[in-house]
Structure formats: structure tokens, C-alpha cells
Amino acid sequence: MESLKLTDDRQKIIDACHHDPFSVLGKHKVGKETLVCVYIPQAEEVHIAEGNLPMQRIPNTDLFEWRGTAKISKHYRIIWRDKDNCEHITHDPYCFPAQLKDFDMHLFGEGKHWHTYRFLGSHIHEVDGIGGVLFALWAPNASRISVVGEFNRWDGRAHPMRNHGSNGLWELFIPDMKAGSLYKYELRNRETDDIFLKSDPYAQQFELRPNTASIVVKKDNFEWNDDKWVDKRQKWDWLHSPMSIYEVHLGSWQRGPEGEFLNYRELAKRLVNYVTELGFSHIELLPITEHPFDGSWGYQTTGYYAPTSRYGTPDDFRYFVDYCHKHNIGVILDWVPAHFPKDAHGLAKFDGTALYEHEDPRKGEHLDWSTLIYNYGRYEVKNFLLSSALFWLEEMHLDGLRVDAVASMLYLDYSREEWIPNEFGGRENLEAIAFMQELNAVAHGEYPGVLIMAEESTSWPKVTAPTDMDGLGFSLKWNMGWMNDTLSYISKETIHRKYHQDMLTFSMLYAFTENFLLPFSHDEVVHGKGSMLNKMPGDEWQRFANLRLLYIYMFTHPGKKLLFMGTEFGQGTEWNSANTLDWYNLEYPSHRGIQILIKDLNTLYHKTEVLYKYDFEWQGFEWVDCHDAEQSILVYLRKTDDEELIIALNFTPVPRANYRIGVTRDGIYKEVLNSDAECYNGSNVGNGAAVLQTEDKPWMDRAYSMLITLPPLAGIILKYDGEATKEQAVLAEEIELESEVVEAEEIVVKTIAKK
């Protein structure tokens, strides 16, 4: 029969190199007859189910065809028996028309589709009442792409996809396929004929590493119970609200009894109980986007739309977020659009060309991290990243994203000797800047109250200014300068600190130029940097006292707060992602004291408006005295229009009795927190319940002053407690006379010493 001859087109189907398999496979009109052609590797015999019509094998191939005048249904089924004598029945994928919408493809090509994950990737789909899975992929330099998986023995000849031409999009609806199926894409490069096996860039679930197959997810029918939280977030005045973030690496926070990872659901309950007890308002997760290597902590991402399978399914993660919201805890995700790994199954050379990255390594490779840099100027790549961000905000209800390594995105010469200038000859990455501006404009416009934070370590201006004011548009910027200066200062021996007072005072010169977050993050307790506790100088008592002092300084300094797990109880060892935290530390009073202090600081911070209302505005802070470098003492105010707190910090181990400070209001002050208190395992030096009565003695450009006791290596917080009673006023006069006598005696002693 003429029809059973092997034509060039059919040979291309067999060789898996046909760019348009639908022109050969499926049902076609040939004159007055109907021709049905299928290609089923390993099939012994094949029938069209409707009418039990036998199909004939084209000799020496696995191509089968039927030709006749019988009416073949629109979506006919194929029955076939394999070499193991197992029978299969399924609808023919090649009798279904194209499913992608022109509108989606048009927006994608223009880089304006904010939700590409809704049509690219794999999705449970229905056509004319027939269920299956619709696969769609962008790979413009492929000559052929096939969906492969367990369902077709990973054979790239079995399910080649439909090509949509110049837009580079491919699709295939595979009927009767179910959620939970494993799959990948097999791509053939059009220039070299090289074949690549790739995971789905838009997959929403993956196998547990080290396996890398994508998984078809079921339709999202998760029942969210966080409406109240989301409604509240939309009206949230976060600029003038407290925000205290607990940064967590889920795999090493806690584990099961056999050292196994905990499920997202169990982690939700444990974490929420813990952070609620300590008073944190948010949890920030190190990247839980799918990644192949545990040691990357998630920063070398391969699944930009998939919660890692290490801790469960996508619905398990939705439960995690929902549970946090129901208990008034926000969830922020560390998100990594700056670079991606070179793993063979991932985005690198996706269709045999530099598709997601730059071809030139001077623009396309991070030498420090051995990763690849996104080509932000390519619309489809920008769409991929933008849609990933919105996926986590919309589909997973996250409250924010912390954008990693923003500095590396901003500068073309970041950590490289060879680089290519932009079109104006500058070092700024104009495409990356435009991408970040669009990300922030869209995210803030679509999801009011959601926060997008920049980990940005340079002096780039207007990181948190609105995009319509030529800013990058981020909500917050990590204050890396403050962090580095503070840790450098606090790690110095106390006797030398007087020479470095400017390392603490410098931050106030720029504190209100951006919306800053103060981070003591995971980056400060790894790679030989030591734990927070072991950065502190001195003997054991001094190290714990220094750490308590550091935390009271942090919580009273303008800016939102972030602490990495383990630092809240002063873990002694450096963080190791392969092990859980050293929870046994809490058996010791000194570590428990740190934890109790963090709880008390969080409580005071969230309940005291002066500590958060003007975090980003100059009227919330005022120096009382920043010049006493000789004694390494700082005194400042946190304030609102109606109230103020005095914070006094002593960065030496020498207690300072009768230390005079200037105050603006006459009356009584009380000590509301002392980091040296006995409950924190301190030495309990301080003012305790003593009446701190002002004196009519100008000091530090203020009308009044008072004498306080500054404990060693500690900070105290003082609050105005009203006008003095007659008895308190008399007592104050007596104290003032005593202090004048003491001062006179000191003058005499100094005079004699000089003579």
C-alpha cells in the first residue's frame, strides 16, 4: 500500500528530529479518506478503540497507521499492547488542537506577563471533558522537544511537542495523565543536534534530591484560613510599626529523632510556638526554593516555583504559611534572582545556547560563586523571574521577599577584573536595574503590605525610594554598613574601644537616607567568622555581657530588626547547616539569660512606640552624648512627639556610679530594662528600683540632669515617670549636695596631684 511507505517526514518522527510532529501524527484528511498515524515505541499491536480498528505497522518501524472512510471520533483512543504483553489505552495526544492562548503568548513575548507560571510548566488540564496534563515550555533554539517520564519509559521519541514558531514556545497536552507523574524535557538543539535532558523551569514540585525529575502537581484546592491576616496586611502601616524577624534555615533549626528533616507542617507548629514565645513578628526562611545541593543552603536555586521536597509537598508549605498567619506571624522568603547554578538538569545552556544567562562570561558568570548570571535584558527571562516573585506572593501568600545579592546585580564589574560597560560606558547594569524597578512596582501595586527587601551592601542611592522618584523601589534595605561597623567595634578589646567610638556614631549620619533593616544574619556566623558569642572579647562573663550589650544597642537603634537562629541564645559554636542548633546550650544560665533578654527586648520593642514609630525619620532619634569616647559611653533618645526613652550604653567592664546625664524633663525616671540584670545572668549592677530624680543643673545642653549608675558592659533604658513628690524633691536636693561635695573633693585631689 502506498500509505505504508516510510517518507522523510515519518523518518524524522522515528529519529526524533521533526519540528512539527502534528503534521505527521494524529488524524488527517487525505482526499475522501481519514488517515490516523501514531508512533509508539515498543508497541506490538495497536487498535483504534472506537470500532476496534486495527492499525498497520509501517515495516521495520514503530509507526502505525489506519486509513479508511469510517468515521473516527474527534478525540479517539488508542489501545496498544507492548512487548511484555501489557495492554494500554489512552487518547491520542495528537488529535487535540493547540491549547495556549494567543494573549498569553503575546504578553510573554513582550515581557509583560506577570503570571507566566499559569500557562508554562505542567498543569492539570481538561479538553472537551477529557482530563490530562498540559505541558508548555520556552526554548527558541530547540529543533525538537519531547516530554519524557515514567509514562513513556523516558523515551524522547514518544511525545514530541507542538512548536509555536518564532516565539520559542512549545506545548503538548497529554490526555489521561495524572498528578504525581514524574517528567522532564528532552531538547534537541537546532544547530548541533545535541540532546539535553532538563527539568521544567516552571515546575512546582520536584523529586527529593539527588533525583531531579519534575512532578506534575494537582490543581490547587488548598483551603486557606488567613483572610484576616491578609486583610490586615493590606492596611498595615509597616513604616511605623515594629518588625522583628527570626531568620531560619529549616534543615538545621530542628530535626526528628533519627536526624531526619521535619515536614513543613511539624516545623510550622514548633517554629510558631518558639517565635511567639520570644516575641518575634516574622520568620524569614533561607531559600526553600528547590535546590540540588544541601550545602548551598538554597542559594543555588533550580526550582524557582517549587518549595523544596526536603520538607514536604507544596500543600505542606501552604499549611506552614497559613499556620503562621493564623498565629499572627509573617513569613518572608529569601529569593535569589541574581544567579543560578550550572547543574546539567537546570537552566544552564537550557536549549544548547545561553538562553537564561549571557553568552559572554564577562557578563554571564559569577566567578566567586561559580554560577551564571541572568540576562535581565531578555523579556522572557525577566518574565520568568518576575512571575516567580509573584508566584510566592500570590500562590503561597508570603508576606515578603528578601532579594539576595542585589549589589552583584547592580554592578557589571562586581567582583571581576574583566567586564563589559553598559551602552553609556558605565558600570551600572541597566537591565537589572529596570528589572528590579518593575519587580517592586508590580509587587507593591498588586499586593499592598507585602515587603520586598534588598540585601545591598554598597552606597547605591535611593534603594528604598519609590520607582517614580528614580529609586529602585525596595521596601527595606539591609544595613550592612551598620552591621559591619558594629561587629568590628564590639569585637575589639574594651581598652581599645575609646579609639573607635566613630564606628558606632557614624551610622547616624546616614540612618534616615533609606528604610534600613538591622541584620545579624546567617552570613555573620559561618565560614570561619565564628558565632556571635565568640566574636566578643574578654573572658566568658565579658563575652556574654558584650553580647547582651550588643542586643540592647540593636533593639534601640533606628531600623527594623533581624536575628539569625541560634544567635538569640548565644550559641557557642559557628552555625553548621549539616547539624541542628546546639539547643543543649539552654541548660546553662548564661545562654538562658541571652534568650530571656531577647524575649524582653522584643516585648518592650513591640509595646513601646518610641522604639519603632520613627525608625526611618530623624525625629525619632537624638543624641544626648556621643562624645564620651574616653569611657566608651553612648547616651541617646528614642522618641515620638509625646514620649521618649533614654538609652545609656557602657562599652567597658568598669561600672560607672554617679554618671551624670542631661535630661529635658524635670521629675522622676525609672529603669525599665538593664542588660546586666540578674535575670539575664548579669552582675545586677544598675539602678534597679531606685528613684532617679532630676536636678536643676544644666548638663549636655539640657536644662536638667541626673546621676545614674551604668553597669559594666551593659545598657540601660530609662523612662520618665512623672513629676517628683515633695519627699522625692528633698531627697534629690540631698543627693545634689552630696554630689557637689564629691565633685569638690575630686577637684582638690586633682589640684594637689598637679602640685
Residue pairs with C-beta under 8 A, 6 or more apart in sequence:
1 56
1 67
3 30
3 35
3 65
3 67
4 56
4 58
4 59
4 65
5 58
6 58
6 59
6 60
6 61
6 63
9 18
9 23
9 24
10 24
10 37
10 58
10 61
10 63
12 18
12 24
13 21
13 24
13 25
13 39
13 63
13 157
13 160
14 39
14 61
14 62
14 63
14 157
16 144
16 146
16 156
16 157
16 160
16 186
16 188
17 143
17 144
17 188
17 193
18 24
18 144
18 160
19 143
19 144
19 163
20 162
20 163
21 94
21 160
21 161
21 162
22 94
22 162
24 37
25 37
25 38
25 39
25 92
25 94
26 36
26 37
26 92
26 94
26 95
27 34
27 35
27 36
27 72
27 76
27 92
27 94
27 95
28 34
28 35
28 36
28 37
29 35
30 67
32 69
33 67
33 68
33 69
34 67
34 68
34 69
34 70
34 71
34 72
35 65
35 66
35 67
36 48
36 55
36 65
36 66
36 67
36 72
36 76
36 92
37 63
37 64
37 65
38 46
38 55
38 63
38 64
38 65
38 78
38 92
38 94
39 61
39 62
39 63
39 64
39 157
39 158
40 46
40 62
40 64
40 78
40 80
40 158
41 62
41 152
41 153
41 155
41 157
41 158
42 62
42 82
42 83
42 153
42 155
43 62
43 64
43 80
43 81
43 82
44 80
44 81
44 82
44 83
44 85
45 54
45 80
45 81
46 54
46 55
46 57
46 64
46 78
46 79
46 80
46 81
47 53
47 54
47 55
47 78
47 79
47 80
48 55
48 66
48 72
48 76
48 77
48 78
48 79
49 76
49 77
49 78
49 79
49 89
50 72
50 73
50 76
50 77
51 70
52 79
53 66
53 68
53 70
54 66
55 64
55 65
55 66
56 64
56 65
56 66
57 63
57 64
58 64
58 65
74 95
74 128
75 91
75 92
75 95
75 96
75 127
75 128
75 130
75 175
76 91
76 92
76 95
77 89
77 90
77 91
77 92
78 89
78 90
78 91
78 92
79 87
79 88
79 89
80 87
80 88
80 89
81 87
81 88
82 88
90 175
90 176
91 130
91 132
91 175
91 176
92 175
93 132
93 159
93 172
93 173
93 174
93 175
96 127
96 173
96 175
98 162
98 164
98 171
99 125
99 127
99 134
99 171
99 173
100 119
100 136
100 164
100 169
100 171
101 119
104 113
104 116
104 118
104 119
105 164
105 167
105 169
107 113
108 116
108 120
108 138
108 167
108 169
108 379
108 380
108 383
109 167
109 379
109 380
110 379
111 379
111 380
111 382
111 383
112 383
113 383
113 387
114 386
114 387
114 390
114 442
114 446
115 387
115 390
115 391
115 394
116 202
116 383
116 384
116 387
117 202
117 204
117 305
117 387
117 388
117 391
117 395
119 136
120 136
120 137
120 138
120 169
120 201
120 202
121 135
121 136
121 137
121 200
121 201
121 202
121 203
121 204
121 305
122 133
122 134
122 135
122 183
122 200
122 202
122 203
122 214
122 216
122 217
123 133
123 134
124 131
124 132
124 133
124 179
124 216
124 217
124 218
124 219
125 131
125 132
125 133
125 134
125 173
126 132
127 173
127 175
130 175
130 176
131 175
131 176
132 173
132 174
132 175
132 176
132 177
133 173
133 174
133 177
133 178
133 179
133 181
133 216
134 171
134 172
134 173
134 174
135 147
135 161
135 171
135 172
135 173
135 174
135 183
135 185
135 200
136 169
136 170
136 171
137 145
137 161
137 169
137 170
137 171
137 185
137 200
137 201
137 202
138 168
138 169
138 170
138 201
138 380
139 145
139 168
139 170
139 185
139 187
139 350
139 351
139 355
140 166
140 167
140 168
140 351
140 355
141 168
141 189
141 190
141 191
141 351
141 352
141 353
141 355
142 170
142 187
142 188
142 189
142 190
142 351
142 352
143 188
143 189
143 190
143 193
144 160
144 161
144 187
144 188
145 160
145 161
145 163
145 170
145 185
145 186
145 187
145 188
146 156
146 157
146 158
146 159
146 160
146 161
146 185
146 186
147 159
147 161
147 172
147 174
147 183
147 184
147 185
148 154
148 155
148 156
148 158
148 159
148 183
148 184
148 185
148 186
148 197
149 181
149 182
149 183
149 184
149 213
150 181
150 182
151 174
151 177
151 181
151 183
152 158
152 159
154 184
156 186
156 195
159 172
159 174
160 172
161 170
161 171
161 172
162 170
162 171
162 172
163 169
163 170
164 170
164 171
168 380
177 216
178 216
179 216
179 217
179 218
179 219
180 215
180 216
180 218
181 215
181 216
182 207
182 213
182 214
182 215
183 200
183 213
183 214
183 215
183 216
184 197
184 198
184 199
184 200
184 212
184 213
184 214
184 345
185 197
185 198
185 199
185 200
186 195
186 196
186 197
186 198
187 195
187 196
187 197
187 198
187 350
187 351
187 352
188 194
188 195
188 196
189 195
189 196
189 351
189 352
189 353
191 352
192 352
194 352
196 344
196 349
196 350
196 351
196 352
197 344
197 345
198 345
198 346
198 350
199 206
199 212
199 213
199 214
199 302
199 303
199 345
199 346
200 214
201 304
201 347
201 350
201 356
201 384
202 304
202 305
202 384
203 214
203 215
203 290
203 303
203 305
203 306
204 217
204 305
204 306
204 314
205 214
205 215
205 216
205 217
205 306
205 307
205 309
205 313
205 314
206 212
206 213
206 214
206 215
206 290
206 302
206 303
206 306
206 308
206 309
207 213
207 214
207 215
207 309
208 309
208 310
209 291
209 292
209 293
209 294
209 309
209 310
210 292
212 292
212 302
212 343
212 345
217 314
220 314
220 395
222 315
222 318
222 319
222 322
224 318
224 322
224 397
225 322
225 325
225 326
226 321
226 322
226 325
226 326
226 397
229 325
229 326
229 328
230 325
230 397
233 330
233 399
233 448
233 449
233 450
234 448
234 449
235 448
235 449
236 449
238 449
238 451
238 475
239 515
239 615
239 616
240 612
240 613
240 614
240 615
241 612
242 281
242 560
242 605
242 606
242 611
242 612
243 281
243 282
243 517
243 560
243 561
243 612
244 279
244 280
244 281
244 282
244 560
244 561
244 562
244 563
244 602
244 605
244 606
245 280
245 281
245 282
245 283
245 284
245 332
245 517
245 560
245 561
245 562
245 563
246 275
246 278
246 280
246 282
246 283
246 284
246 562
246 563
246 565
246 568
247 283
247 284
247 286
247 519
247 521
247 522
247 562
247 563
247 564
247 565
248 271
248 283
248 284
248 285
248 286
248 565
249 285
249 286
249 297
249 522
249 565
249 575
249 577
250 261
250 262
250 264
250 267
250 285
250 286
250 288
250 310
250 311
251 261
251 294
251 310
251 311
251 577
252 575
252 576
252 577
252 578
252 579
252 580
252 581
253 267
253 271
253 565
253 580
253 581
254 262
254 267
254 270
254 580
254 581
254 583
255 261
255 262
255 580
256 262
261 310
261 311
262 270
262 311
263 311
263 312
263 316
264 307
264 311
264 312
264 316
264 317
264 319
264 320
265 312
265 316
265 319
265 320
265 323
267 311
267 320
268 319
268 320
268 323
268 324
269 323
271 283
271 324
272 323
272 324
272 327
272 329
275 283
275 329
276 327
276 328
276 329
277 599
278 568
278 595
278 598
278 599
278 602
279 598
279 599
279 601
279 602
279 603
279 605
279 606
280 329
280 602
281 328
281 329
281 330
281 606
282 329
282 330
282 331
282 332
282 399
282 400
283 324
283 329
283 330
283 331
283 332
284 331
284 332
284 333
284 334
284 402
284 562
285 331
285 332
285 333
285 334
286 297
286 298
286 299
286 334
286 522
287 297
287 298
287 299
287 301
287 333
287 334
287 335
287 336
287 404
288 298
288 307
288 308
288 311
288 317
288 333
289 298
289 301
289 303
289 304
289 305
289 306
289 307
289 308
289 333
289 335
289 336
290 301
290 302
290 303
290 306
290 307
290 308
290 309
291 298
291 299
291 300
291 301
291 302
291 303
291 308
291 341
292 300
292 302
292 341
292 343
292 345
292 346
293 300
293 341
294 577
294 578
295 577
295 578
296 341
297 522
297 577
298 308
298 334
298 336
299 334
299 336
299 404
300 336
300 339
300 340
300 341
300 369
300 371
301 336
301 340
301 341
302 340
302 341
302 343
302 345
302 346
302 347
304 384
304 385
304 388
304 391
305 388
305 391
306 314
307 313
307 314
307 316
307 317
307 396
311 317
317 396
318 396
318 397
320 331
321 331
321 396
321 397
321 398
322 397
324 330
324 331
325 331
325 397
330 399
330 400
331 397
331 398
331 399
332 398
332 399
332 400
332 401
332 402
332 451
332 453
333 392
333 396
333 398
333 400
333 401
333 402
334 401
334 402
334 404
335 388
335 389
335 392
335 401
335 402
335 403
335 404
336 404
336 405
337 374
337 385
337 388
337 389
337 403
337 404
337 409
337 435
337 439
338 366
338 373
338 374
338 403
338 404
338 405
338 406
338 408
338 409
339 366
339 369
339 371
339 372
339 373
339 374
339 405
339 408
340 346
340 347
340 348
340 356
340 357
340 371
340 372
340 374
341 348
341 371
341 372
342 348
342 370
342 371
342 372
347 355
347 356
347 357
347 372
348 356
348 357
348 372
349 355
350 356
353 359
354 364
354 375
355 381
356 372
356 374
356 375
356 378
356 381
356 384
357 364
357 365
357 372
357 373
357 374
357 375
358 364
358 373
358 375
360 420
362 416
362 418
362 419
362 420
363 373
363 412
363 419
363 420
364 372
364 373
364 375
365 371
365 372
365 373
366 372
366 373
366 408
366 415
367 415
367 416
368 415
373 408
374 381
374 385
375 381
375 431
376 382
376 385
376 409
376 429
376 431
376 432
376 434
376 435
377 431
382 435
382 438
385 435
385 439
386 435
386 438
386 439
386 442
389 401
389 439
389 443
389 452
390 442
390 443
390 446
392 398
392 401
393 401
393 443
393 446
393 447
393 450
394 446
394 447
398 450
399 449
399 450
399 451
400 450
400 451
400 452
400 453
400 475
401 443
401 451
401 452
401 453
402 453
402 455
402 478
403 436
403 439
403 452
403 453
403 454
403 455
403 474
404 455
405 455
406 436
406 454
406 455
406 456
406 463
406 474
407 414
407 455
407 456
407 457
407 458
407 460
408 414
408 415
409 429
409 432
409 436
410 428
410 429
410 432
410 433
410 456
410 458
410 460
411 427
411 428
411 429
411 458
412 419
412 420
412 421
412 422
412 427
412 428
412 429
413 419
413 427
419 427
421 427
422 428
422 429
422 430
423 430
433 472
436 472
436 473
436 474
437 467
437 471
437 472
437 473
439 452
439 473
440 452
440 467
440 472
440 473
440 474
440 475
441 467
441 473
443 450
443 452
444 450
444 452
444 473
444 475
451 475
451 476
452 473
452 474
452 475
452 476
453 474
453 475
453 476
453 477
453 478
453 517
454 463
454 464
454 472
454 474
454 476
454 477
454 478
455 478
455 480
456 463
456 474
456 477
456 478
456 480
457 478
457 480
457 481
460 472
461 513
462 469
462 470
462 471
462 472
463 471
463 472
463 474
463 477
463 514
464 471
464 472
464 473
464 474
464 475
464 476
464 477
464 514
464 515
465 471
465 472
465 473
466 473
467 473
474 515
475 515
476 515
476 516
476 517
476 560
477 514
477 515
477 516
477 517
478 516
478 517
478 519
478 521
478 562
479 507
479 514
479 516
479 517
479 518
479 519
479 559
480 519
481 507
481 510
482 507
482 511
482 516
482 518
482 557
482 559
483 518
483 519
483 520
483 521
483 524
485 503
485 504
485 506
485 507
486 503
486 504
486 507
486 550
486 553
486 554
487 520
487 524
487 535
488 500
488 503
489 497
489 500
489 503
489 504
489 651
490 535
490 536
490 546
490 549
490 550
490 651
491 535
491 536
491 537
492 500
492 537
493 537
493 538
494 537
494 538
494 542
494 632
494 651
494 652
494 653
494 713
495 652
497 632
497 651
497 652
498 629
498 630
498 631
498 632
499 629
501 626
501 629
501 632
501 634
504 553
504 626
504 634
505 623
505 626
505 634
507 557
508 621
508 623
508 626
511 557
511 558
511 559
511 621
512 558
512 616
512 617
512 618
514 616
515 615
515 616
516 558
516 559
516 560
516 615
516 616
517 559
517 560
517 561
517 562
518 554
518 557
518 559
518 560
518 561
518 562
519 562
520 532
520 554
520 562
520 563
520 564
520 567
521 562
521 564
522 564
522 575
524 532
524 564
525 531
525 532
525 564
525 566
525 567
525 571
525 574
525 575
526 574
526 575
528 574
529 535
529 574
530 574
531 566
531 567
531 570
531 571
531 572
531 573
531 574
531 575
532 547
532 550
532 567
532 570
532 571
533 543
533 544
533 547
533 570
533 571
533 572
534 543
534 572
534 574
536 542
536 543
536 544
536 546
536 547
536 550
537 543
537 546
538 545
538 546
538 653
538 713
540 590
541 683
542 653
542 713
544 570
544 590
544 593
544 594
544 681
545 653
545 675
545 676
545 682
545 683
545 712
545 713
545 714
546 713
547 570
547 594
548 593
548 594
548 597
548 675
548 676
548 680
548 682
548 713
548 714
548 715
549 649
549 650
549 651
549 675
549 713
549 714
549 715
551 594
551 597
551 598
551 601
551 675
552 597
552 601
552 647
552 649
552 673
552 675
552 714
552 715
552 717
553 649
553 715
554 561
555 561
555 601
555 602
555 604
555 605
555 611
556 611
556 636
556 638
556 645
556 647
556 715
556 717
558 614
558 615
558 616
558 620
558 621
558 638
559 615
559 616
560 612
560 615
561 605
563 598
564 575
565 575
565 581
566 575
566 581
566 582
568 594
568 595
568 598
569 585
569 586
569 591
569 592
569 594
569 595
569 598
570 585
570 590
570 591
570 594
570 595
571 581
571 582
571 585
571 591
572 582
572 585
572 591
573 582
575 581
585 591
586 592
586 595
589 681
590 681
592 681
593 679
593 680
593 681
593 682
594 680
596 679
596 680
597 675
597 680
600 673
601 673
604 611
604 672
604 673
604 717
605 611
605 612
606 612
608 645
609 640
609 643
610 620
610 638
610 639
610 640
610 643
610 644
610 645
611 638
611 645
613 620
613 640
614 620
614 621
614 639
614 640
619 639
619 641
620 638
620 639
620 640
621 636
621 637
621 638
621 639
622 636
622 637
622 639
623 635
623 636
623 637
624 635
624 636
624 637
624 646
624 661
624 662
624 700
624 702
625 633
625 634
625 635
625 661
625 662
625 700
626 634
626 635
626 636
628 634
628 635
631 650
631 652
631 654
631 656
632 650
632 651
632 652
633 648
633 649
633 650
633 651
633 652
633 656
633 659
633 710
634 647
634 648
634 649
634 651
635 646
635 647
635 648
635 649
635 661
635 700
636 646
636 647
637 644
637 645
637 646
637 647
638 644
638 645
638 647
639 645
643 720
644 664
644 720
645 672
645 717
645 718
645 719
646 661
646 663
646 669
646 717
646 718
646 719
647 715
647 716
647 717
647 718
648 659
648 661
648 708
648 710
648 715
648 716
648 718
649 714
649 715
650 656
650 710
650 711
650 712
650 713
650 714
650 715
651 713
652 712
652 713
653 712
653 713
654 712
655 685
655 709
655 710
655 711
655 712
656 709
656 710
657 709
658 707
658 709
658 739
658 742
659 707
659 708
659 709
659 710
660 699
660 705
660 706
660 707
660 708
660 739
661 699
661 700
661 705
661 706
661 708
662 698
662 699
662 700
662 701
662 702
662 704
662 705
663 669
663 694
663 702
663 704
663 705
663 706
664 702
664 703
664 704
665 694
665 704
665 720
666 694
666 696
666 703
666 704
666 723
666 724
667 693
667 694
667 720
667 721
667 722
667 723
667 724
668 691
668 692
668 693
668 694
668 720
668 721
668 722
668 723
668 724
668 728
669 692
669 693
669 694
669 706
669 718
669 719
669 720
669 721
670 689
670 691
670 692
670 718
670 719
670 721
671 686
671 687
671 688
671 690
671 692
671 716
671 717
671 718
672 717
672 718
672 719
673 716
673 717
674 682
674 686
674 687
674 688
674 711
674 714
674 715
674 716
674 717
675 682
675 711
675 714
675 715
675 716
676 682
676 683
676 684
676 685
676 686
676 711
676 712
676 713
676 714
676 716
677 684
677 686
678 684
682 711
682 714
683 711
683 712
685 709
685 711
685 712
685 714
686 709
686 711
686 714
686 716
687 708
687 709
687 716
687 718
691 728
691 731
692 706
692 707
692 708
692 718
693 706
693 724
693 728
693 729
693 731
693 732
693 735
694 704
694 705
694 706
694 724
694 732
695 704
695 705
695 706
695 707
695 732
695 735
695 736
695 739
696 704
697 704
697 705
697 736
698 704
698 705
699 705
707 735
707 739
708 716
708 718
710 716
724 732
